[in-house]
Structure formats: structure tokens, C-alpha cells
Amino acid sequence: MKFAIILGLLVLMAVAGVGLYVTNFTAYLGDNPATCNNCHVMDAVYENWYHAGHEQWATCNDCHTPHAFIPKYIVKAENGYHHVSAFTLGRIPNAIRARESSQKIIQENCVRCHAETVSTILDSPMEFDRNCFDCHRSVAHGQRGISILPYQTSEEDRSQ
């Protein structure tokens, strides 16, 4: 019985090791935007970022993950789980939208990078109840609705 458990664990570790190797798992631990573009679903998002204003200043992780070491990798693992699940189950949305938790991280990163610019807004007595990207949506990823993907040209997709 003990031998079977040990053998099972070794086989499981070998399968996991091969899986991590063939998927180039370590690339996902870094900050290279090309890694985010490994999935064809991200082609338009990557292209729009590449040709928009933030390409010179920020990578995907600068905006989409926390900057503290442990929270960054927790978010990366969580996002990776959601992405793998979507691809495995075939539930890939036509238009990719940030979840509420991701929107919060993006907002915090906008304020962190542009603290001097937004300081007067943050110190204002007026309520600051919108995300920066509500008004500045085209800054990081270019004009909304522009896509290099031919299947995203319907009116329904453009209006989302």
C-alpha cells in the first residue's frame, strides 16, 4: 500500500513536471508582454497595447497585477487558473473584460503611476467614484472596438 502511494505521487510529479516544461510555465512568472500574447485570444489586446501610448512605459503586469511580490503572484495564479479553465472548457468570451477585482488593481496602478497628476483630484472635496479608465479607456489599449481579429467585427462586439 505504501509503495503504491509513493509510486502514484512520483507519477503525478512526473506528469506535472512534463506539463510545466511543455507549457513553458516559467515564462508566465516574468513580465514580458509577449507571454501574455501566447493565447490567440489576446492578439487584439496585445496589438492595441503595442500601438497605444503605454507601450513605452508599462508592461501588462505594471497595470494588471499588484506590485508587491506575494500579491502579484497570487493574482497571476488566480488569473492563470481562470484563463486555463476558460480555454479548457471552451468558455472564451468574444470581448474580454476585466473582473471587478482586476478593475480595482488597474485603478490602484493608475493612481500609483500618475500620483502627481491625480493628486488634485484625490485631494478634492468632490467624490472620486469613477475609475480612471472609465474616461481614459483608449490610453492603454488604443481605441475600443478596434480589432485585428476578423470574427470580432459584428455590431454586437463593437458595442461591448
The 8 nearest C-alpha neighbors of each residue, nearest first, counted from 0:
[[1, 3, 2, 4, 5, 6, 7, 8],
 [0, 2, 4, 3, 5, 6, 7, 8],
 [3, 1, 5, 0, 4, 6, 7, 8],
 [4, 2, 6, 0, 1, 5, 7, 8],
 [5, 3, 7, 1, 6, 2, 8, 0],
 [4, 6, 8, 2, 7, 3, 9, 1],
 [5, 7, 3, 9, 8, 4, 2, 10],
 [8, 6, 4, 10, 5, 9, 3, 11],
 [7, 9, 11, 5, 6, 10, 12, 4],
 [10, 8, 12, 6, 11, 7, 13, 5],
 [9, 11, 13, 7, 12, 8, 6, 14],
 [10, 12, 8, 14, 9, 13, 7, 15],
 [11, 13, 15, 9, 10, 14, 16, 8],
 [14, 12, 16, 10, 15, 11, 9, 17],
 [13, 15, 11, 17, 16, 12, 18, 10],
 [16, 14, 18, 12, 13, 17, 19, 11],
 [17, 15, 13, 19, 18, 14, 12, 20],
 [16, 18, 20, 14, 19, 15, 21, 13],
 [19, 17, 15, 21, 16, 20, 14, 22],
 [18, 20, 24, 16, 22, 17, 21, 15],
 [21, 19, 17, 23, 18, 22, 16, 24],
 [20, 22, 18, 23, 19, 17, 24, 16],
 [21, 23, 24, 19, 20, 18, 17, 25],
 [24, 22, 20, 21, 25, 26, 19, 27],
 [23, 25, 19, 22, 26, 27, 20, 28],
 [24, 26, 28, 27, 23, 29, 19, 20],
 [27, 25, 28, 24, 29, 23, 34, 31],
 [28, 26, 25, 29, 24, 34, 30, 23],
 [27, 29, 25, 26, 30, 24, 72, 75],
 [30, 28, 27, 26, 31, 25, 34, 60],
 [29, 31, 60, 32, 58, 28, 59, 27],
 [30, 32, 33, 34, 29, 58, 35, 59],
 [33, 31, 34, 35, 59, 58, 30, 36],
 [32, 34, 36, 35, 31, 37, 45, 30],
 [35, 33, 36, 32, 37, 31, 27, 26],
 [36, 34, 32, 33, 37, 38, 41, 31],
 [35, 37, 33, 34, 41, 38, 42, 45],
 [38, 36, 34, 35, 39, 33, 41, 42],
 [37, 39, 36, 40, 41, 35, 42, 34],
 [38, 40, 42, 41, 37, 36, 43, 148],
 [41, 39, 38, 42, 43, 36, 91, 44],
 [40, 42, 44, 36, 39, 43, 38, 45],
 [43, 41, 45, 39, 44, 40, 36, 46],
 [42, 44, 46, 146, 45, 147, 41, 47],
 [43, 45, 41, 47, 42, 46, 48, 140],
 [44, 46, 48, 42, 43, 47, 41, 49],
 [47, 45, 49, 43, 48, 44, 42, 50],
 [46, 48, 140, 141, 44, 50, 49, 45],
 [49, 47, 140, 51, 45, 46, 50, 139],
 [48, 50, 46, 54, 47, 51, 45, 140],
 [49, 51, 47, 48, 46, 54, 52, 141],
 [52, 50, 141, 48, 49, 140, 53, 139],
 [51, 53, 54, 138, 139, 55, 50, 48],
 [52, 54, 56, 139, 55, 57, 51, 48],
 [53, 55, 49, 56, 52, 57, 48, 51],
 [56, 54, 53, 57, 52, 58, 49, 51],
 [57, 55, 53, 54, 58, 52, 61, 139],
 [58, 56, 53, 61, 54, 55, 59, 62],
 [57, 59, 61, 60, 32, 30, 54, 62],
 [58, 60, 61, 62, 32, 63, 57, 30],
 [59, 61, 63, 64, 62, 58, 30, 65],
 [60, 62, 58, 59, 57, 63, 64, 108],
 [63, 61, 105, 60, 108, 59, 64, 58],
 [62, 64, 60, 105, 59, 61, 104, 101],
 [65, 63, 60, 71, 62, 104, 74, 66],
 [66, 64, 71, 67, 70, 104, 63, 108],
 [65, 67, 71, 68, 64, 61, 70, 60],
 [66, 68, 65, 70, 71, 69, 72, 64],
 [69, 67, 71, 70, 66, 72, 65, 73],
 [68, 70, 71, 72, 67, 73, 66, 74],
 [71, 69, 73, 72, 67, 68, 65, 74],
 [72, 70, 65, 68, 74, 64, 69, 73],
 [73, 71, 75, 74, 69, 70, 76, 68],
 [72, 74, 70, 76, 75, 71, 77, 69],
 [75, 73, 77, 71, 72, 76, 78, 70],
 [76, 74, 72, 78, 73, 77, 79, 71],
 [77, 75, 79, 73, 74, 78, 72, 80],
 [76, 78, 74, 80, 79, 75, 73, 81],
 [79, 77, 81, 75, 80, 76, 74, 82],
 [80, 78, 76, 82, 77, 81, 75, 83],
 [79, 81, 77, 83, 78, 82, 84, 76],
 [82, 80, 78, 84, 79, 83, 85, 77],
 [81, 83, 79, 85, 84, 80, 78, 86],
 [82, 84, 86, 80, 85, 81, 87, 79],
 [83, 85, 87, 81, 82, 86, 88, 80],
 [86, 84, 90, 82, 88, 83, 91, 87],
 [87, 85, 89, 83, 84, 88, 82, 91],
 [86, 88, 84, 89, 85, 83, 90, 82],
 [87, 89, 85, 86, 90, 84, 91, 83],
 [88, 90, 86, 87, 85, 91, 84, 92],
 [91, 89, 85, 88, 92, 86, 87, 84],
 [90, 92, 85, 89, 86, 93, 40, 95],
 [93, 91, 94, 95, 90, 85, 96, 40],
 [94, 92, 95, 91, 151, 156, 150, 40],
 [93, 95, 92, 96, 156, 159, 151, 91],
 [94, 96, 92, 93, 97, 91, 40, 41],
 [95, 97, 94, 98, 92, 102, 159, 101],
 [98, 96, 101, 102, 99, 95, 100, 105],
 [97, 99, 101, 100, 102, 96, 103, 95],
 [98, 100, 102, 101, 103, 97, 104, 96],
 [99, 101, 103, 102, 98, 104, 97, 105],
 [102, 100, 104, 98, 103, 99, 97, 105],
 [101, 103, 99, 105, 104, 100, 97, 106],
 [102, 104, 106, 100, 101, 105, 107, 99],
 [105, 103, 101, 107, 106, 102, 108, 65],
 [104, 106, 102, 108, 62, 63, 107, 103],
 [107, 105, 109, 103, 108, 104, 130, 102],
 [108, 106, 104, 110, 105, 109, 111, 103],
 [107, 109, 111, 105, 110, 106, 62, 112],
 [110, 108, 106, 112, 111, 107, 113, 105],
 [109, 111, 113, 114, 107, 108, 112, 106],
 [110, 112, 108, 114, 109, 113, 107, 106],
 [113, 111, 109, 110, 114, 108, 115, 107],
 [112, 114, 110, 116, 115, 111, 109, 117],
 [115, 113, 110, 111, 117, 116, 118, 112],
 [114, 116, 118, 113, 117, 119, 112, 110],
 [117, 115, 113, 114, 118, 119, 120, 110],
 [116, 118, 120, 114, 119, 115, 121, 113],
 [119, 117, 121, 115, 120, 114, 116, 122],
 [120, 118, 122, 121, 117, 123, 116, 115],
 [119, 121, 117, 123, 118, 122, 127, 125],
 [120, 122, 118, 123, 119, 117, 127, 124],
 [123, 121, 119, 120, 118, 124, 125, 117],
 [122, 124, 120, 125, 121, 119, 126, 127],
 [125, 123, 126, 122, 121, 120, 127, 119],
 [126, 124, 123, 127, 120, 122, 121, 128],
 [125, 127, 128, 124, 123, 121, 129, 120],
 [128, 126, 129, 125, 121, 120, 123, 130],
 [127, 129, 126, 130, 125, 131, 121, 133],
 [130, 128, 127, 131, 133, 132, 134, 126],
 [129, 131, 133, 132, 106, 128, 134, 102],
 [130, 132, 133, 135, 134, 106, 129, 109],
 [133, 131, 135, 136, 134, 130, 106, 137],
 [132, 134, 130, 131, 136, 135, 129, 137],
 [135, 133, 132, 136, 131, 130, 137, 129],
 [134, 136, 132, 137, 138, 133, 131, 139],
 [137, 135, 132, 138, 134, 133, 139, 143],
 [136, 138, 141, 142, 140, 135, 139, 143],
 [139, 137, 136, 135, 141, 140, 52, 51],
 [140, 138, 53, 48, 137, 51, 141, 52],
 [141, 139, 48, 47, 137, 51, 138, 44],
 [142, 140, 137, 51, 47, 138, 139, 48],
 [143, 141, 137, 145, 144, 140, 47, 136],
 [144, 142, 145, 137, 141, 136, 140, 157],
 [143, 145, 157, 146, 142, 156, 158, 159],
 [146, 144, 143, 142, 147, 43, 47, 141],
 [145, 147, 43, 148, 144, 151, 149, 152],
 [146, 148, 43, 149, 145, 42, 46, 151],
 [147, 149, 146, 150, 151, 43, 42, 152],
 [150, 148, 151, 152, 147, 146, 153, 43],
 [149, 151, 148, 152, 153, 93, 147, 156],
 [152, 150, 149, 148, 153, 156, 146, 93],
 [151, 153, 150, 149, 156, 154, 157, 146],
 [152, 154, 155, 156, 151, 157, 150, 158],
 [155, 153, 157, 156, 158, 152, 151, 159],
 [154, 156, 153, 158, 157, 159, 152, 151],
 [157, 155, 153, 159, 154, 158, 151, 152],
 [158, 156, 144, 154, 155, 159, 153, 152],
 [157, 159, 155, 156, 154, 144, 153, 143],
 [158, 156, 157, 155, 94, 144, 143, 154]]
